[in-house]
Amino acid sequence: MKLLGISNFALAVILATPAVADASGGYSHPHMYAEHGFGMFLGPVFMLVLLAALVVGIVALIRWMAPNAGFTEGKSNSALDALNLRFANGEIDAKEYAERKKLLGE
């Protein structure tokens, strides 16, 4: 439920951003462009860095809120793992291993 509230807030901020950017009356300000042209280069670079930081922040926030969610590597049947370990250690013979494995549904 917390995630839904945060995502709605983020969506509202993203949708309101163009209105805030245009509140100054447009793009006719002379100080918007650098005198030597660096503003034309650094503006898009800064926006890409800001976008990357935003994406990393959102991913980190989601992982922090749900640390146990997501994909786990090698999800398996713990009973079958125990059976395999007992067979590998020589505690049970091949016939007993096959019978128990059949009971587990493998």
Secondary structure, 3 states (H helix, E strand, C coil): CHHHHHHHHHHHHHHHHHHHHHHHCCCCCHHHCCCCCHHHHHHHHHHHHHHHHHHHHHHHHHHHHCCCCCCCCCCCCHHHHHHHHHHHCCCCCHHHHHHHHHHHCC
